[in-house]
Amino acid sequence: MNRNVMITCALTGAGDTVGRSEHVPVTPEQIAESGIAAARAGATIIHIHVRDPETGKGSRDVALYREVVERVRASDVDVIINTTAGMGGDLMLDPHDPTTFVEGTDLVRGVDRLPHVEELLPDICTLDCGSLNFGEGSLVYVSTPDMLREGAKKIQELGVRCEMEIFDTGHLWFAKTLVEEGLIDAPAMYQLCMGIPYGAPADPMTLMAMVQQLPEDAVWASFALGPMQMPWVAQSVLLGGHVRVGLEDNLYLSKGVKATNAQLVERARTIIESMGAKVATPDEGREILALRRR
């Protein structure tokens, strides 16, 4: 069991959730304010996507990231900043002609997913460690070994901690390969992402099997989507890991009750403390992850 638990709050994501809850932040100001509130509620780390303020759709616009990060850094809260580097991997195929890319495709090189990381130097950025059939239809998330090695090397050169996002067992295999090849600095940080169709299911035995494959010195967390979000907090802590909650993964505090990010962090904190553990402060998180204060 983990006795000093980092809580990551994933603030908004890029999914089609804006119309489903009024609490999903869209503008840079809203995302930053939601992150600040989550930090005040006890989040050790905030995980940041940005959205086009006009459409609500996910974006790679560096200016939007800059505004969010600057607002958080200028605030009176201390929190570890983790930005996504996963945008730019969407390949939408015509099912009748798979050689044709259709609307919704946003596919760029691995390093071209990192301009905001290079400019802003967050404490952490993500690396999605494999390709995936992403839900129903014809959307494929593309993250090839060549792209991943190129991206990991760039992140390493920038001195940013890499959070390897693992959506299936093959992704974990490749993440460990990156570590073995020296492309991920110690301590290696793994995020086990469960319940995303069609990756690893949100099943306790699957989580346990993946945890058993992690290196002994790994720093890891896990999360699951929707109503499994809070049960996954308890399971992660029991198995020795850290946790992630937030509106990117779940919109509800309880059945029919829509949540804010701060409320989800508060609920996770209650679970952690009820189990006899404590929530890591940002400074403790920096020690766990060997981060330098920026």
Backbone as CSV, one residue per row, in Angstrom:
resi,resn,N_x,N_y,N_z,CA_x,CA_y,CA_z,C_x,C_y,C_z
1,MET,0.842,-1.205,0.000,0.000,0.000,0.000,0.874,1.250,0.000
2,ASN,0.435,2.251,-0.736,1.143,3.526,-0.774,0.624,4.422,0.338
3,ARG,1.534,4.957,1.155,1.133,5.797,2.291,1.260,7.290,2.015
4,ASN,1.870,7.668,0.896,2.037,9.084,0.552,1.676,9.243,-0.909
5,VAL,0.440,9.649,-1.183,-0.185,9.488,-2.493,-0.292,10.823,-3.226
6,MET,0.264,10.885,-4.410,0.077,12.051,-5.274,-1.286,11.953,-5.963
7,ILE,-2.036,13.036,-5.926,-3.282,13.136,-6.688,-3.022,14.001,-7.910
8,THR,-3.252,13.442,-9.098,-3.273,14.233,-10.329,-4.723,14.557,-10.654
9,CYS,-4.988,15.807,-11.003,-6.316,16.200,-11.478,-6.220,16.558,-12.955
10,ALA,-6.900,15.745,-13.793,-6.945,15.972,-15.240,-8.125,16.890,-15.527
11,LEU,-7.842,18.122,-15.885,-8.818,19.206,-15.774,-9.912,19.195,-16.820
12,THR,-9.565,18.890,-18.089,-10.585,19.061,-19.127,-10.479,18.065,-20.272
13,GLY,-9.289,17.560,-20.597,-9.150,16.619,-21.700,-9.501,17.253,-23.029
14,ALA,-9.724,16.377,-24.014,-10.080,16.858,-25.352,-11.338,16.187,-25.879
15,GLY,-11.978,15.373,-25.047,-13.149,14.627,-25.483,-14.379,15.510,-25.649
16,ASP,-15.430,14.905,-26.185,-16.677,15.620,-26.472,-17.538,15.692,-25.210
17,THR,-17.050,16.450,-24.218,-17.730,16.518,-22.924,-18.279,17.898,-22.590
18,VAL,-17.933,18.900,-23.385,-18.309,20.279,-23.044,-19.818,20.438,-22.942
19,GLY,-20.569,19.812,-23.839,-22.020,19.932,-23.812,-22.694,19.061,-22.779
20,ARG,-21.912,18.228,-22.096,-22.487,17.289,-21.137,-22.396,17.772,-19.699
21,SER,-21.580,18.781,-19.458,-21.491,19.343,-18.107,-21.038,20.786,-18.181
22,GLU,-21.726,21.620,-17.443,-21.378,23.042,-17.396,-20.081,23.279,-16.631
23,HIS,-19.581,22.260,-15.949,-18.364,22.422,-15.154,-17.090,22.155,-15.941
24,VAL,-17.206,21.613,-17.162,-16.007,21.334,-17.959,-15.406,22.668,-18.411
25,PRO,-14.183,22.984,-18.011,-13.597,24.277,-18.384,-13.167,24.292,-19.855
26,VAL,-13.345,25.434,-20.502,-13.073,25.562,-21.935,-12.032,26.636,-22.212
27,THR,-12.231,27.834,-21.731,-11.299,28.928,-22.017,-10.039,28.771,-21.162
28,PRO,-8.938,29.394,-21.568,-7.738,29.329,-20.726,-7.982,29.812,-19.298
29,GLU,-8.765,30.873,-19.142,-9.057,31.371,-17.794,-9.807,30.326,-16.982
30,GLN,-10.813,29.688,-17.607,-11.588,28.671,-16.899,-10.726,27.460,-16.530
31,ILE,-9.867,27.040,-17.453,-9.009,25.876,-17.187,-8.043,26.193,-16.053
32,ALA,-7.439,27.382,-16.106,-6.506,27.766,-15.043,-7.206,27.873,-13.699
33,GLU,-8.378,28.504,-13.670,-9.094,28.660,-12.406,-9.522,27.308,-11.848
34,SER,-9.909,26.384,-12.736,-10.276,25.043,-12.280,-9.065,24.310,-11.722
35,GLY,-7.895,24.503,-12.348,-6.673,23.900,-11.838,-6.267,24.472,-10.495
36,ILE,-6.418,25.765,-10.341,-6.087,26.416,-9.067,-7.013,25.905,-7.963
37,ALA,-8.303,25.773,-8.282,-9.253,25.253,-7.293,-8.922,23.810,-6.931
38,ALA,-8.521,23.010,-7.934,-8.143,21.619,-7.662,-6.916,21.565,-6.757
39,ALA,-5.958,22.452,-6.996,-4.759,22.490,-6.151,-5.123,22.868,-4.720
40,ARG,-6.021,23.823,-4.563,-6.445,24.209,-3.214,-7.162,23.058,-2.506
41,ALA,-7.833,22.207,-3.306,-8.539,21.058,-2.734,-7.594,19.911,-2.386
42,GLY,-6.345,19.990,-2.855,-5.378,18.965,-2.485,-4.657,18.292,-3.627
43,ALA,-4.911,18.696,-4.867,-4.204,18.077,-5.985,-2.710,18.378,-5.901
44,THR,-1.914,17.347,-6.072,-0.466,17.495,-6.107,-0.011,17.973,-7.479
45,ILE,-0.720,17.458,-8.516,-0.382,17.687,-9.925,-1.659,18.061,-10.658
46,ILE,-1.575,19.003,-11.590,-2.702,19.235,-12.503,-2.251,18.888,-13.928
47,HIS,-3.112,18.159,-14.616,-2.843,17.713,-15.987,-3.656,18.580,-16.934
48,ILE,-2.961,19.240,-17.864,-3.576,20.305,-18.656,-3.677,19.934,-20.133
49,HIS,-4.893,19.941,-20.648,-5.196,20.079,-22.067,-5.727,21.490,-22.262
50,VAL,-5.782,21.949,-23.520,-6.488,23.199,-23.818,-7.526,22.934,-24.899
51,ARG,-8.495,23.829,-24.963,-9.582,23.727,-25.936,-9.727,25.040,-26.700
52,ASP,-10.195,24.927,-27.912,-10.530,26.114,-28.700,-11.684,26.828,-27.987
53,PRO,-11.498,28.071,-27.558,-12.563,28.757,-26.821,-13.850,28.924,-27.613
54,GLU,-13.764,28.924,-28.941,-14.951,29.113,-29.767,-15.738,27.819,-29.954
55,THR,-15.043,26.710,-30.136,-15.722,25.447,-30.450,-15.749,24.462,-29.284
56,GLY,-14.859,24.633,-28.330,-14.756,23.686,-27.226,-13.963,22.442,-27.556
57,LYS,-13.491,22.334,-28.780,-12.738,21.139,-29.177,-11.280,21.240,-28.729
58,GLY,-10.636,20.083,-28.567,-9.242,20.059,-28.169,-8.353,20.808,-29.147
59,SER,-7.274,21.386,-28.640,-6.410,22.234,-29.461,-4.946,21.977,-29.118
60,ARG,-4.069,22.310,-30.096,-2.619,22.290,-29.879,-2.043,23.705,-29.870
61,ASP,-2.874,24.712,-29.746,-2.448,26.108,-29.842,-1.542,26.479,-28.662
62,VAL,-0.307,26.842,-28.972,0.672,27.165,-27.928,0.209,28.363,-27.104
63,ALA,-0.421,29.332,-27.736,-0.857,30.528,-27.016,-1.867,30.181,-25.928
64,LEU,-2.727,29.208,-26.193,-3.709,28.795,-25.185,-3.008,28.126,-24.007
65,TYR,-2.041,27.256,-24.296,-1.265,26.645,-23.211,-0.529,27.705,-22.410
66,ARG,0.050,28.667,-23.124,0.820,29.708,-22.444,-0.058,30.447,-21.437
67,GLU,-1.278,30.799,-21.852,-2.144,31.552,-20.948,-2.518,30.726,-19.718
68,VAL,-2.845,29.463,-19.922,-3.202,28.617,-18.775,-2.031,28.502,-17.813
69,VAL,-0.867,28.144,-18.329,0.291,27.910,-17.467,0.713,29.198,-16.766
70,GLU,0.708,30.302,-17.472,1.103,31.565,-16.843,0.131,31.965,-15.734
71,ARG,-1.160,31.736,-15.957,-2.142,32.051,-14.922,-1.920,31.199,-13.671
72,VAL,-1.654,29.925,-13.871,-1.429,29.043,-12.719,-0.151,29.440,-11.999
73,ARG,0.911,29.689,-12.746,2.190,30.048,-12.121,2.117,31.387,-11.394
74,ALA,1.255,32.277,-11.875,1.131,33.594,-11.243,0.195,33.590,-10.038
75,SER,-0.483,32.479,-9.808,-1.446,32.390,-8.711,-0.728,32.163,-7.388
76,ASP,-1.524,32.098,-6.307,-0.945,31.906,-4.981,-0.906,30.435,-4.578
77,VAL,-1.114,29.515,-5.534,-1.070,28.098,-5.190,0.231,27.475,-5.686
78,ASP,0.643,26.426,-5.002,1.785,25.626,-5.427,1.242,24.313,-5.966
79,VAL,1.592,23.975,-7.199,1.123,22.735,-7.803,2.107,22.336,-8.902
80,ILE,2.256,21.056,-9.114,3.098,20.535,-10.197,2.305,20.582,-11.488
81,ILE,2.907,21.108,-12.557,2.211,21.283,-13.844,2.602,20.164,-14.804
82,ASN,1.590,19.499,-15.325,1.738,18.392,-16.267,0.895,18.724,-17.501
83,THR,1.533,18.946,-18.630,0.779,19.226,-19.856,0.736,17.992,-20.742
84,THR,-0.366,17.818,-21.426,-0.443,16.742,-22.408,0.519,17.018,-23.559
85,ALA,1.001,15.949,-24.173,1.687,16.055,-25.461,1.080,15.026,-26.409
86,GLY,-0.188,14.695,-26.147,-0.852,13.672,-26.930,-1.640,14.193,-28.112
87,MET,-1.871,15.495,-28.178,-2.648,16.043,-29.287,-1.821,15.994,-30.569
88,GLY,-2.461,15.567,-31.659,-1.760,15.458,-32.931,-1.594,14.027,-33.387
89,GLY,-2.334,13.107,-32.732,-2.242,11.700,-33.098,-3.518,11.123,-33.675
90,ASP,-4.497,11.968,-33.986,-5.806,11.461,-34.416,-5.841,11.202,-35.917
91,LEU,-6.103,9.967,-36.275,-6.258,9.570,-37.671,-7.674,9.047,-37.858
92,MET,-8.484,9.799,-38.591,-9.866,9.421,-38.866,-9.940,8.900,-40.290
93,LEU,-10.312,7.636,-40.431,-10.338,6.974,-41.732,-11.756,6.896,-42.287
94,ASP,-11.840,6.923,-43.606,-13.084,6.596,-44.295,-13.201,5.070,-44.276
95,PRO,-14.207,4.492,-43.587,-14.273,3.030,-43.489,-14.443,2.332,-44.821
96,HIS,-14.918,3.070,-45.814,-15.112,2.478,-47.142,-13.886,2.649,-48.033
97,ASP,-12.999,3.548,-47.632,-11.752,3.768,-48.366,-10.681,4.156,-47.357
98,PRO,-10.050,3.178,-46.703,-9.118,3.488,-45.617,-7.855,4.212,-46.055
99,THR,-7.683,4.423,-47.358,-6.553,5.243,-47.808,-6.884,6.728,-47.742
100,THR,-8.138,7.057,-47.388,-8.585,8.447,-47.336,-8.754,8.888,-45.893
101,PHE,-8.105,9.998,-45.533,-8.264,10.580,-44.206,-9.422,11.573,-44.265
102,VAL,-10.314,11.549,-43.290,-11.507,12.397,-43.314,-11.468,13.403,-42.171
103,GLU,-12.514,14.230,-42.109,-12.598,15.282,-41.102,-12.423,14.693,-39.706
104,GLY,-11.656,15.384,-38.901,-11.327,14.896,-37.566,-9.890,14.447,-37.449
105,THR,-9.221,14.280,-38.601,-7.811,13.889,-38.583,-6.951,15.068,-38.150
106,ASP,-6.076,14.816,-37.183,-5.071,15.787,-36.742,-3.826,14.970,-36.432
107,LEU,-3.002,14.767,-37.454,-1.895,13.829,-37.347,-0.595,14.527,-37.709
108,VAL,0.315,14.622,-36.725,1.611,15.261,-36.938,2.699,14.375,-36.336
109,ARG,3.958,14.703,-36.637,5.105,13.973,-36.083,5.130,14.073,-34.554
110,GLY,5.851,13.134,-33.950,5.961,13.153,-32.493,6.505,14.461,-31.954
111,VAL,7.566,14.983,-32.546,8.152,16.228,-32.034,7.253,17.427,-32.303
112,ASP,6.370,17.332,-33.309,5.476,18.439,-33.602,4.299,18.494,-32.624
113,ARG,4.253,17.555,-31.679,3.273,17.593,-30.599,3.831,18.287,-29.356
114,LEU,5.049,18.846,-29.484,5.763,19.347,-28.309,6.096,20.837,-28.287
115,PRO,5.655,21.675,-29.232,6.072,23.082,-29.184,5.720,23.779,-27.877
116,HIS,4.562,23.492,-27.299,4.182,24.141,-26.037,5.060,23.657,-24.890
117,VAL,5.495,22.407,-24.954,6.394,21.880,-23.929,7.751,22.568,-24.026
118,GLU,8.235,22.739,-25.250,9.532,23.390,-25.455,9.502,24.833,-24.974
119,GLU,8.400,25.529,-25.220,8.333,26.942,-24.822,8.119,27.101,-23.319
120,LEU,7.219,26.315,-22.731,6.778,26.555,-21.361,7.517,25.733,-20.319
121,LEU,8.180,24.654,-20.737,8.925,23.783,-19.829,8.117,23.437,-18.579
122,PRO,7.012,22.743,-18.753,6.258,22.290,-17.580,7.094,21.290,-16.782
123,ASP,6.652,20.973,-15.588,7.359,19.976,-14.790,7.312,18.604,-15.460
124,ILE,6.169,18.276,-16.031,5.904,16.958,-16.608,5.162,17.153,-17.919
125,CYS,5.384,16.261,-18.887,4.473,16.154,-20.030,4.266,14.683,-20.329
126,THR,3.168,14.391,-21.011,2.801,13.000,-21.262,3.392,12.492,-22.567
127,LEU,3.485,11.162,-22.642,3.876,10.478,-23.865,2.983,9.245,-23.975
128,ASP,2.077,9.253,-24.949,1.133,8.143,-25.133,1.852,7.001,-25.837
129,CYS,2.068,5.904,-25.127,3.071,4.915,-25.533,2.580,3.840,-26.491
130,GLY,1.719,4.206,-27.430,1.322,3.256,-28.461,0.075,3.711,-29.184
131,SER,-0.179,3.057,-30.305,-1.374,3.346,-31.102,-2.558,2.564,-30.547
132,LEU,-3.781,3.013,-30.902,-4.974,2.430,-30.291,-6.196,2.691,-31.167
133,ASN,-7.042,1.656,-31.339,-8.382,1.877,-31.866,-9.158,2.633,-30.797
134,PHE,-9.475,3.902,-31.050,-10.016,4.762,-30.009,-11.542,4.793,-30.103
135,GLY,-12.181,3.881,-29.389,-13.636,3.847,-29.361,-14.235,3.291,-30.636
136,GLU,-15.525,3.517,-30.795,-16.249,3.026,-31.966,-15.881,3.848,-33.203
137,GLY,-16.274,3.339,-34.360,-16.054,4.078,-35.591,-14.700,3.788,-36.196
138,SER,-14.076,4.820,-36.750,-12.844,4.639,-37.517,-11.731,5.575,-37.078
139,LEU,-11.719,5.929,-35.789,-10.657,6.767,-35.247,-9.544,5.891,-34.694
140,VAL,-8.334,6.125,-35.174,-7.151,5.450,-34.662,-6.229,6.507,-34.064
141,TYR,-5.819,6.291,-32.812,-4.790,7.164,-32.243,-3.444,6.586,-32.643
142,VAL,-2.611,7.414,-33.280,-1.358,6.945,-33.869,-0.169,7.455,-33.062
143,SER,0.608,6.504,-32.548,1.825,6.826,-31.821,2.780,5.657,-32.036
144,THR,3.555,5.743,-33.096,4.392,4.619,-33.515,5.701,4.581,-32.729
145,PRO,6.420,3.450,-32.750,7.716,3.398,-32.073,8.681,4.492,-32.528
146,ASP,8.735,4.774,-33.819,9.627,5.843,-34.294,9.214,7.193,-33.727
147,MET,7.915,7.490,-33.757,7.419,8.752,-33.202,7.736,8.853,-31.714
148,LEU,7.551,7.757,-31.000,7.746,7.761,-29.560,9.212,7.952,-29.188
149,ARG,10.094,7.280,-29.898,11.522,7.465,-29.606,11.952,8.905,-29.881
150,GLU,11.460,9.466,-30.986,11.787,10.846,-31.323,11.247,11.800,-30.257
151,GLY,9.989,11.585,-29.841,9.389,12.445,-28.827,10.066,12.311,-27.477
152,ALA,10.354,11.074,-27.066,10.997,10.845,-25.771,12.366,11.515,-25.714
153,LYS,13.108,11.424,-26.802,14.443,12.050,-26.841,14.328,13.562,-26.700
154,LYS,13.354,14.168,-27.386,13.165,15.608,-27.301,12.765,16.023,-25.884
155,ILE,11.849,15.288,-25.273,11.419,15.599,-23.909,12.602,15.502,-22.956
156,GLN,13.404,14.478,-23.131,14.588,14.288,-22.292,15.556,15.466,-22.448
157,GLU,15.788,15.907,-23.677,16.685,17.034,-23.926,16.176,18.325,-23.281
158,LEU,14.855,18.467,-23.188,14.268,19.666,-22.591,14.352,19.645,-21.065
159,GLY,14.656,18.488,-20.489,14.730,18.388,-19.037,13.374,18.335,-18.372
160,VAL,12.362,17.883,-19.110,11.001,17.746,-18.585,10.771,16.275,-18.224
161,ARG,10.134,16.027,-17.087,9.828,14.651,-16.702,8.754,14.089,-17.638
162,CYS,8.941,12.875,-18.091,8.013,12.232,-19.015,7.074,11.307,-18.248
163,GLU,5.787,11.543,-18.363,4.786,10.616,-17.841,4.334,9.730,-19.002
164,MET,4.703,8.454,-18.942,4.338,7.530,-20.012,2.920,7.029,-19.782
165,GLU,2.014,7.366,-20.709,0.618,6.941,-20.592,0.453,5.587,-21.281
166,ILE,-0.101,4.635,-20.528,-0.184,3.242,-20.937,-1.649,2.877,-21.081
167,PHE,-2.098,2.601,-22.302,-3.497,2.283,-22.561,-3.738,0.792,-22.789
168,ASP,-2.677,0.018,-22.886,-2.824,-1.420,-23.086,-1.499,-2.092,-22.736
169,THR,-1.508,-3.415,-22.667,-0.322,-4.133,-22.205,0.858,-3.974,-23.151
170,GLY,0.602,-3.898,-24.455,1.690,-3.678,-25.398,2.339,-2.322,-25.209
171,HIS,1.552,-1.331,-24.800,2.108,-0.008,-24.513,3.083,-0.086,-23.331
172,LEU,2.728,-0.892,-22.343,3.607,-1.060,-21.195,4.918,-1.725,-21.616
173,TRP,4.834,-2.709,-22.455,6.021,-3.375,-22.996,6.936,-2.345,-23.651
174,PHE,6.344,-1.470,-24.507,7.175,-0.490,-25.203,7.704,0.575,-24.244
175,ALA,6.896,0.972,-23.257,7.370,1.961,-22.285,8.607,1.448,-21.558
176,LYS,8.591,0.199,-21.176,9.771,-0.379,-20.513,10.959,-0.438,-21.471
177,THR,10.678,-0.627,-22.758,11.748,-0.603,-23.757,12.396,0.780,-23.825
178,LEU,11.568,1.845,-23.794,12.111,3.207,-23.786,13.032,3.424,-22.581
179,VAL,12.628,2.909,-21.432,13.445,3.047,-20.231,14.768,2.297,-20.417
180,GLU,14.690,1.077,-20.918,15.894,0.262,-21.124,16.852,0.915,-22.117
181,GLU,16.299,1.640,-23.085,17.126,2.299,-24.089,17.691,3.634,-23.606
182,GLY,17.359,4.037,-22.390,17.903,5.271,-21.835,17.211,6.532,-22.304
183,LEU,16.020,6.399,-22.890,15.296,7.560,-23.400,14.353,8.176,-22.371
184,ILE,14.213,7.536,-21.231,13.385,8.042,-20.133,14.266,8.145,-18.900
185,ASP,14.349,9.339,-18.333,15.178,9.538,-17.149,14.497,8.963,-15.909
186,ALA,15.317,8.525,-14.963,14.814,8.037,-13.683,14.391,9.213,-12.798
187,PRO,13.337,9.017,-11.990,12.530,7.806,-11.893,11.500,7.740,-13.022
188,ALA,11.394,6.584,-13.665,10.420,6.418,-14.742,9.005,6.509,-14.171
189,MET,8.143,7.260,-14.866,6.798,7.563,-14.396,5.783,6.951,-15.362
190,TYR,4.959,6.052,-14.843,3.976,5.335,-15.656,2.561,5.714,-15.200
191,GLN,1.675,5.988,-16.167,0.264,6.218,-15.884,-0.528,5.117,-16.584
192,LEU,-1.192,4.259,-15.806,-1.968,3.154,-16.351,-3.394,3.638,-16.573
193,CYS,-3.785,3.739,-17.841,-5.052,4.354,-18.246,-6.039,3.231,-18.578
194,MET,-7.081,3.080,-17.785,-7.952,1.915,-17.871,-9.366,2.314,-18.300
195,GLY,-9.971,1.430,-19.074,-11.370,1.621,-19.439,-11.602,2.463,-20.671
196,ILE,-10.534,2.825,-21.395,-10.691,3.584,-22.638,-10.945,2.590,-23.758
197,PRO,-12.113,2.647,-24.392,-12.372,1.699,-25.487,-11.427,1.979,-26.661
198,TYR,-10.706,1.036,-27.201,-10.601,-0.351,-26.800,-9.176,-0.650,-26.376
199,GLY,-8.846,-0.166,-25.185,-7.570,-0.462,-24.573,-7.771,-1.425,-23.420
200,ALA,-6.955,-1.297,-22.389,-7.080,-2.174,-21.229,-8.395,-1.899,-20.503
201,PRO,-9.194,-2.915,-20.227,-10.465,-2.695,-19.546,-10.275,-2.306,-18.089
202,ALA,-11.287,-1.648,-17.537,-11.253,-1.268,-16.123,-11.629,-2.478,-15.285
203,ASP,-10.684,-3.384,-15.181,-10.881,-4.651,-14.491,-9.767,-4.793,-13.462
204,PRO,-10.085,-5.079,-12.192,-9.045,-5.137,-11.161,-7.939,-6.141,-11.457
205,MET,-8.279,-7.270,-12.053,-7.253,-8.265,-12.338,-6.307,-7.786,-13.433
206,THR,-6.850,-7.032,-14.403,-5.993,-6.461,-15.448,-5.034,-5.447,-14.847
207,LEU,-5.563,-4.590,-13.950,-4.690,-3.616,-13.282,-3.583,-4.334,-12.510
208,MET,-3.947,-5.360,-11.761,-2.944,-6.070,-10.978,-1.884,-6.701,-11.881
209,ALA,-2.331,-7.275,-13.008,-1.370,-7.893,-13.932,-0.404,-6.861,-14.494
210,MET,-0.905,-5.660,-14.791,-0.033,-4.615,-15.323,0.930,-4.105,-14.251
211,VAL,0.433,-3.932,-13.035,1.296,-3.467,-11.948,2.419,-4.467,-11.704
212,GLN,2.120,-5.747,-11.791,3.135,-6.775,-11.561,4.221,-6.773,-12.632
213,GLN,3.944,-6.145,-13.781,4.941,-6.059,-14.845,5.800,-4.800,-14.760
214,LEU,5.488,-3.902,-13.835,6.255,-2.675,-13.702,7.600,-2.948,-13.027
215,PRO,8.626,-2.194,-13.401,9.908,-2.303,-12.688,9.735,-1.936,-11.213
216,GLU,10.565,-2.488,-10.359,10.436,-2.263,-8.920,10.571,-0.795,-8.545
217,ASP,11.377,-0.045,-9.286,11.615,1.355,-8.939,10.679,2.321,-9.674
218,ALA,9.647,1.804,-10.322,8.731,2.657,-11.085,7.899,3.530,-10.150
219,VAL,7.652,4.761,-10.583,6.624,5.598,-9.973,5.402,5.477,-10.870
220,TRP,4.286,5.023,-10.298,3.144,4.780,-11.171,1.844,5.264,-10.532
221,ALA,0.903,5.527,-11.426,-0.460,5.868,-11.024,-1.400,5.160,-11.980
222,SER,-2.681,5.141,-11.620,-3.670,4.608,-12.558,-4.980,5.342,-12.386
223,PHE,-5.804,5.243,-13.410,-7.154,5.806,-13.339,-8.067,4.988,-14.227
224,ALA,-9.369,5.141,-14.005,-10.378,4.523,-14.865,-11.476,5.543,-15.128
225,LEU,-12.222,5.310,-16.190,-13.229,6.266,-16.632,-14.545,6.126,-15.869
226,GLY,-15.299,7.222,-15.875,-16.676,7.214,-15.418,-16.847,6.750,-13.982
227,PRO,-17.854,5.896,-13.734,-18.165,5.494,-12.354,-17.075,4.679,-11.685
228,MET,-16.084,4.233,-12.448,-14.969,3.484,-11.847,-13.863,4.395,-11.352
229,GLN,-14.026,5.716,-11.517,-12.938,6.619,-11.134,-12.587,6.513,-9.657
230,MET,-13.563,6.587,-8.781,-13.259,6.555,-7.354,-12.871,5.162,-6.855
231,PRO,-13.516,4.080,-7.301,-12.985,2.764,-6.927,-11.524,2.588,-7.327
232,TRP,-11.128,3.207,-8.446,-9.743,3.077,-8.896,-8.780,3.822,-7.988
233,VAL,-9.251,4.862,-7.330,-8.408,5.538,-6.345,-7.991,4.545,-5.268
234,ALA,-8.970,3.836,-4.723,-8.677,2.871,-3.655,-7.781,1.748,-4.158
235,GLN,-8.074,1.234,-5.354,-7.280,0.122,-5.883,-5.838,0.539,-6.128
236,SER,-5.639,1.730,-6.653,-4.281,2.201,-6.915,-3.481,2.314,-5.624
237,VAL,-4.100,2.895,-4.602,-3.409,3.068,-3.333,-3.064,1.709,-2.729
238,LEU,-4.012,0.773,-2.754,-3.767,-0.548,-2.177,-2.614,-1.272,-2.874
239,LEU,-2.483,-1.063,-4.194,-1.442,-1.746,-4.953,-0.113,-0.996,-4.957
240,GLY,-0.081,0.150,-4.266,1.183,0.873,-4.124,1.363,2.046,-5.061
241,GLY,0.284,2.481,-5.718,0.407,3.533,-6.707,-0.171,4.868,-6.286
242,HIS,-0.109,5.809,-7.213,-0.698,7.128,-7.056,-1.996,7.175,-7.849
243,VAL,-2.704,8.324,-7.838,-4.062,8.342,-8.392,-4.278,9.544,-9.302
244,ARG,-5.290,9.390,-10.161,-5.713,10.497,-11.015,-7.231,10.551,-11.025
245,VAL,-7.752,11.757,-10.861,-9.179,12.023,-11.003,-9.325,13.268,-11.874
246,GLY,-10.563,13.676,-12.134,-10.783,14.906,-12.890,-11.803,14.748,-13.993
247,LEU,-12.245,15.901,-14.506,-13.323,15.933,-15.489,-12.909,15.400,-16.850
248,GLU,-11.620,15.225,-17.106,-11.232,14.570,-18.352,-11.778,13.146,-18.411
249,ASP,-11.894,12.508,-17.246,-12.212,11.088,-17.187,-13.592,10.776,-16.636
250,ASN,-14.208,11.707,-15.942,-15.470,11.436,-15.260,-16.156,12.757,-14.928
251,LEU,-17.454,12.846,-15.205,-18.178,14.102,-15.011,-19.011,14.137,-13.735
252,TYR,-19.090,13.026,-13.003,-20.065,12.918,-11.912,-19.407,12.667,-10.560
253,LEU,-19.980,13.303,-9.540,-19.580,13.059,-8.164,-20.305,11.829,-7.618
254,SER,-21.547,11.682,-8.010,-22.360,10.507,-7.703,-23.442,10.434,-8.777
255,LYS,-24.260,9.413,-8.741,-25.242,9.220,-9.799,-26.137,10.448,-9.951
256,GLY,-26.090,11.077,-11.136,-26.921,12.233,-11.434,-26.406,13.550,-10.901
257,VAL,-25.287,13.538,-10.160,-24.743,14.768,-9.570,-23.448,15.126,-10.284
258,LYS,-23.479,16.209,-11.051,-22.295,16.615,-11.797,-21.261,17.249,-10.873
259,ALA,-20.007,16.954,-11.166,-18.902,17.343,-10.285,-18.118,18.510,-10.856
260,THR,-17.376,19.164,-9.991,-16.293,20.058,-10.389,-14.982,19.303,-10.166
261,ASN,-13.912,19.823,-10.735,-12.610,19.201,-10.499,-12.246,19.225,-9.019
262,ALA,-12.507,20.328,-8.355,-12.167,20.421,-6.937,-12.936,19.392,-6.117
263,GLN,-14.199,19.169,-6.447,-14.981,18.177,-5.714,-14.443,16.762,-5.920
264,LEU,-13.988,16.460,-7.129,-13.425,15.141,-7.390,-12.124,14.951,-6.617
265,VAL,-11.319,15.999,-6.535,-10.098,15.914,-5.738,-10.436,15.727,-4.259
266,GLU,-11.409,16.461,-3.769,-11.819,16.321,-2.364,-12.301,14.903,-2.069
267,ARG,-13.070,14.313,-2.992,-13.554,12.949,-2.793,-12.385,11.958,-2.780
268,ALA,-11.438,12.137,-3.700,-10.267,11.261,-3.720,-9.462,11.411,-2.436
269,ARG,-9.335,12.627,-1.967,-8.587,12.858,-0.730,-9.257,12.156,0.449
270,THR,-10.580,12.210,0.493,-11.313,11.530,1.564,-11.049,10.032,1.541
271,ILE,-11.066,9.441,0.346,-10.798,8.003,0.221,-9.392,7.681,0.696
272,ILE,-8.422,8.455,0.232,-7.021,8.201,0.580,-6.813,8.297,2.092
273,GLU,-7.341,9.356,2.691,-7.140,9.556,4.122,-7.923,8.540,4.945
274,SER,-9.078,8.103,4.458,-9.844,7.074,5.154,-9.124,5.734,5.149
275,MET,-8.235,5.548,4.185,-7.452,4.315,4.099,-6.201,4.361,4.975
276,GLY,-5.983,5.480,5.652,-4.816,5.611,6.516,-3.585,6.152,5.821
277,ALA,-3.752,6.639,4.594,-2.649,7.255,3.855,-2.804,8.764,3.898
278,LYS,-1.846,9.470,3.314,-1.936,10.927,3.226,-1.707,11.360,1.793
279,VAL,-2.152,12.571,1.486,-1.962,13.138,0.156,-0.639,13.891,0.124
280,ALA,0.168,13.595,-0.876,1.468,14.238,-1.008,1.305,15.712,-1.362
281,THR,2.080,16.553,-0.735,2.133,17.963,-1.107,2.906,18.099,-2.416
282,PRO,2.799,19.231,-3.103,3.611,19.430,-4.307,5.107,19.265,-4.045
283,ASP,5.609,19.757,-2.912,7.031,19.581,-2.624,7.376,18.106,-2.430
284,GLU,6.498,17.359,-1.782,6.722,15.920,-1.643,6.658,15.226,-2.999
285,GLY,5.738,15.700,-3.862,5.666,15.162,-5.214,6.945,15.420,-5.987
286,ARG,7.515,16.608,-5.819,8.783,16.917,-6.492,9.898,15.983,-6.010
287,GLU,9.867,15.660,-4.741,10.877,14.732,-4.207,10.672,13.330,-4.781
288,ILE,9.420,12.869,-4.836,9.122,11.543,-5.381,9.574,11.443,-6.832
289,LEU,9.364,12.519,-7.590,9.639,12.509,-9.030,10.992,13.109,-9.392
290,ALA,11.745,13.496,-8.394,13.066,14.114,-8.630,12.959,15.312,-9.571
291,LEU,11.985,16.177,-9.276,11.774,17.392,-10.055,12.482,18.560,-9.405
292,ARG,12.944,19.474,-10.224,13.444,20.733,-9.686,12.345,21.772,-9.796
293,ARG,12.255,22.625,-8.813,11.232,23.680,-8.826,11.568,24.671,-9.946
294,ARG,10.568,24.980,-10.790,10.787,25.912,-11.906,10.388,27.317,-11.502
